[in-house]
Amino acid sequence: MADPPKSKGTKGRFITTTVEVEGRTEQRVVELPAFEPEPWGADAQLTHVGARAIRIDGPLKTTGRPGYTTDVRRPNQAYASIVRATLPRGRITLLDLGAARTLLGVLDVIVAADVPSRTRLFNPEITYTGQPIAAVCATTQAIADAAARLVRVTVDALPFAVTVEQALELGPVRARLENNLVGGAPLIVERGNVDAALARAEVTVTREVRTPCALHSAMEPHCAVAEWDGDHLTVWESTQGIYRVRDNVAKALGIPLTNVRVICQAMGGGFGAKNLAGPHTYIAAIFAQRLGRAVACVVDRAGEQLDTGNRPSSWQRITLAATRAGQLTAIDLEARIPIGVGGAEGGPGNIYHELYACPNVRTRETSAFVNTAAMAAFRAPGHAEGSVGLEIALNALALELGIDPLALRLKNIATRDQKKDRPYTGNRLDECYEEGARRIGWHEREASKGAALRAASAQAGGARGQHLKRGYGVAAQVWSTGGGPPCYCNIRFNIDGTADVMAGSQDLGTGTRTILAQVAAEALGHSLDGVRAVIGDTASAPYAGNSWGSMTVASLAPAVRMAAEDARRSLLEAAAGLLSVSPNDLETRNGRVMMRDTDRSLSFAEVTGKLGNVMIQGQGSRGPNPQDAGIVTTGAQFAEVEVDTETGVVRVLRIVAVHDAGRIVNPTLAESQLEGGIIQGLGFALFEERRLDARLGLPLNVGLHDYKMPTHADIPVIDGHFLDGADPTANHVGVRGIAEPAIIPTAPAIAGAVADALGVEVNELPLTPWRVLGALRGNPR
Amino acid sequence: MNLSINSQLVAADIEGSTTLLELLRETLGLTGTKRACDIGECGACTVLVDGRPVYACLTLAHACAGQAVRTIEGLGAPGAPDALQDAFVAEDAAQCGFCTPGQLMAATALLAENADPSDADVVAALSGNLCRCGTYPKIVRAVRRAAATLRTQTHG
């Protein structure tokens, strides 16, 4: 049967629109909502939205029982363990499973011949260290792990590449590749004429910057529990997208989509690495089918750090050109990114086209496939690493021009969406800079440095203390945060007057349930505890997209509000009948239907109680974004650091962050995410780096001890702030995303502060003591 | 072997190699204590043994014979939280919540020893507990808030 014609000019309620995800643009058919509520403007009088409501699932999380996948215990559940490759490239010549099979308690072992090809499991061609080779299932996790260690693998080793340079010299690093370049060639994006602008530039600077490969390292590893009931499969999965996992599983196993149910009631962090089903999902489902019992496959920590995604490292060479007065005239980037065996996402180039106003911009990204595990989106993929190069180069330009780094940034604010030549729905980056500068004391920083130095000397008694240098840095961010369709919400009133808010979304730890409840309670005129969010189950809630790209609130909140307005309309009609008045005479407040200008009222429970099993419901959907304006969150962060020039240790003393993200539904939850992004950015700046032995091709630090993440002891004073306001042009709730913007400026702000403290740049992250000392001795690498 | 878990006497027939974490999560179904690294690198499995915080993944169950083990299930319940749990909720000190039981147990041990910890005391006591969501500032605030609440209760 031929495919149906591609519907370009779909008519009526179903139209084609553009949606941005993680810096990519996608065309989608969307349904126009049946009605569009009046936007909540900046001055809307709201009760629940904007309030510091307590996280609804806080009590469950503080008692250890919110329902993580790793804690699912089904009757007679068995446990799987994955056997992984221990070298970067080769061909398996012998797989000896005998010892594993005979271990007491082992139930099953599977290899390539036992799995559907669409799962892509257990390829005998090894293309990276950590690649799954086989899997074992046993009655306990300990036995499964022990049996996995008994599998003997014989491999013919093959030449490999783990750096871009190696990849460009070597033949294809895996089958079905013509060469190792992602997309077959470097990705070049240019606006204006960079060569011409560079040729007539008044001032230019060039810098080379390196950023490390960073690992997501969520505390809950990737995991799935699978259980079959006849030909129906239920999968509990720690995921950022229950509907996407459902799709992945059905396709990989070749079973109908409607036979798969995916559940995620709580998950222990994702940060971009949990957007798809993975080998663990398919392994659990296949064992569960073969054995006729529930099977859990929890990736162990080494596997988690080896093979569940990463932010690839980057090498960036940046040339900036400007007028003597500090107007940017050209931005030129050349970048090299070893992405692993797959998983391409946005590279560092995008932010170079967006953050600063500049007529001539060119980015040349050479992304290469190499024999390391596939990359995955990691909180602001591309932007987090691109901003490091761009901001370091901008600081160099400021120094060259003799202009204050903040003043140079203020001169070059992009007030329009330059990539698409259109305005933004809102962008108050200038206010973010000003407010941030005020909070950190930017303009008094030289005096503060002197005072700190005097205090340190006094404390240490005289000459001591001179080795502690203080510095200040600033960096900014832009990130598309409009969210978009498709995204649905259903609301139903229960007989006791409470309302269920149902959406096929999930909570990564961001507070999705709380946000949904706040928006629904607001639009219903309900109390917050009269509303219950039902998420994380494809069987009980309509479609919502992945929680990625800082999209959840911007996508979901308008659908929730519309569903609530729809349900409220029915509730008022029902109440009007009971009170023998017109619905127009009624309003709702705090769980009561009130008659205007009288003291007559009914509680929601009285209305629904009288209705009996007549159910009040509401339907909501997310309409398309405005196509003639870009929707972004912007912000500025400032860092104050102290560098010990004797030990090379960098201590971040303070981060000030000010962002413009439209309306903030819950300031407490927003601040939590902002602090979290800043702390991950601090880790990226100072500690985090997956080290590879380029000679052996092996990752060297795949545990949480050797891969250094920030701990309690590393945390500076964080002053995180969102500008008041709303963005009613973006959507009728006035919201934009916040999760990824938080991480983008932190590392470059810290790098700028370190350079300010030392008077010497350190242009390779992380800023470890040996790199700092090396830079001080004129040898930064 | 016999031991006390959350004030209940437990008799367990387990192998010598069984860790305290396996005993809790697999044998007894007490899944509140989390397994995140299983090699003593993250602190998510922190429990108290005779009041002392230990990594349950590095502790052999038999080594706890005759001792009193306290886990997150031994603190308050959702409807009746203890002061620390209450403060964690009030300060939003749990994002994804996966490290939270370990943080709470380490904090419980701290408050038993030090009724009025400074920020630095909290940081020192909890630095073996990683949090990838970056909830650290709010955890410190929550522990100090709970300490203040408990001091008021004691003296009030």
Interface residues (C-beta under 8 A of the other chain):
Chain A: I54 R55 D57 G58 P59 L60 K61 T62 T63 G64 R65 P66 Y68 T70 D71 R73 T140 Q141 A142 H216 S217 A218 M219 E220 P221 A266 M267 G268 G269 F271 V298 D300 R301 L508 G509 T510 G511 T668 L669 E671 S672 Q673 E675 G676 G677 I678 I679 Q680 G703 L704 H705 M709 P710 T711 H712 A713 I715 I718
Chain B: S17 T18 E22 E26 G29 T31 G32 T33 K34 R35 A36 C37 D38 I39 E41 C42 A44 T71 I72 E73 L75 G76 A77 P78 G79 P81 Q85 F88 V89 A90 D92 A94 Q95 C96 G97 F98 C99 T100 P101 L104 V122 V123 A124 L126 S127 G128 N129 L130 C131 R132 C133 G134 T135 Y136 P137 K138 I139 V140
